[in-house]
Amino acid sequence: MDALTLFGLFAVSGMLATYALERRAHWFILGFAAFCALGSVYGFLQGAWPFGLVEGVWAIVALVRWKHAILNWDTIDAQADSKHT
């Protein structure tokens, strides 16, 4: 197994792990975006530009989802704090 294949395995394994944990914390959504970006780099380096392009789009979508998650978590935290006071 060459270094490029190991890099690709790392990227998609990270995508799978962070996607599975997204509901636990918004940081996993950010991690998913980062691993999607790595998957995009892998796709372009491998010569599979459609894969690289789609993974790049997924990275952008995940960043937008992360931004919305931060806003929602802050709202949820504020609501929880107001109930306890």
C-alpha positions as CSV (number, residue, x, y, z in Angstrom):
1,M,0.0,0.0,0.0
2,D,1.6,3.3,-1.1
3,A,1.5,6.6,0.8
4,L,-1.3,8.1,-1.3
5,T,-3.6,5.1,-0.6
6,L,-2.9,5.4,3.1
7,F,-3.7,9.1,3.0
8,G,-7.0,8.3,1.3
9,L,-7.8,5.7,3.8
10,F,-7.1,8.1,6.6
11,A,-9.3,10.8,5.0
12,V,-12.3,8.6,4.4
13,S,-12.0,6.8,7.8
14,G,-11.9,10.2,9.5
15,M,-15.0,11.2,7.5
16,L,-16.8,8.1,8.6
17,A,-15.9,8.5,12.3
18,T,-16.7,12.2,12.5
19,Y,-20.0,11.8,10.6
20,A,-21.0,9.1,13.1
21,L,-20.3,11.4,16.0
22,E,-21.8,14.6,14.7
23,R,-24.7,14.7,17.1
24,R,-22.5,14.6,20.1
25,A,-20.8,18.0,19.5
26,H,-20.5,20.6,16.8
27,W,-16.7,20.0,16.8
28,F,-17.3,16.7,15.0
29,I,-19.1,18.6,12.2
30,L,-16.0,20.7,11.8
31,G,-13.9,17.6,11.9
32,F,-16.1,16.1,9.2
33,A,-15.5,19.2,7.0
34,A,-11.7,19.0,7.5
35,F,-11.7,15.3,6.6
36,C,-13.9,16.0,3.5
37,A,-11.2,18.6,2.5
38,L,-8.5,16.0,2.9
39,G,-10.7,13.6,0.8
40,S,-10.9,16.3,-1.8
41,V,-7.1,16.6,-1.9
42,Y,-6.8,12.9,-2.1
43,G,-9.2,12.8,-5.1
44,F,-7.2,15.4,-7.0
45,L,-3.9,13.8,-6.2
46,Q,-5.1,10.4,-7.3
47,G,-6.3,11.9,-10.6
48,A,-10.0,11.4,-9.8
49,W,-11.1,15.0,-10.2
50,P,-14.8,14.3,-10.0
51,F,-14.3,12.7,-6.6
52,G,-12.1,15.6,-5.5
53,L,-14.6,18.1,-6.7
54,V,-17.6,16.5,-4.9
55,E,-15.6,16.1,-1.7
56,G,-14.7,19.8,-1.8
57,V,-18.4,20.7,-2.1
58,W,-19.1,18.4,0.9
59,A,-16.4,20.2,2.9
60,I,-18.2,23.6,2.1
61,V,-21.6,22.1,3.0
62,A,-20.2,20.7,6.3
63,L,-18.7,24.1,7.2
64,V,-22.2,25.8,6.7
65,R,-23.7,23.0,8.8
66,W,-21.1,23.7,11.5
67,K,-21.9,27.4,11.5
68,H,-25.6,26.6,11.9
69,A,-24.9,24.0,14.6
70,I,-22.9,26.6,16.6
71,L,-25.9,29.0,16.5
72,N,-28.3,26.2,17.5
73,W,-26.1,24.9,20.3
74,D,-25.7,28.4,21.7
75,T,-29.5,28.9,21.7
76,I,-30.0,25.5,23.3
77,D,-27.4,26.4,26.0
78,A,-29.1,29.7,26.7
79,Q,-32.5,28.1,27.0
80,A,-31.1,25.5,29.4
81,D,-29.5,28.2,31.5
82,S,-32.7,30.3,31.7
83,K,-34.6,27.2,32.9
84,H,-32.1,26.6,35.8
85,T,-32.1,30.2,37.1
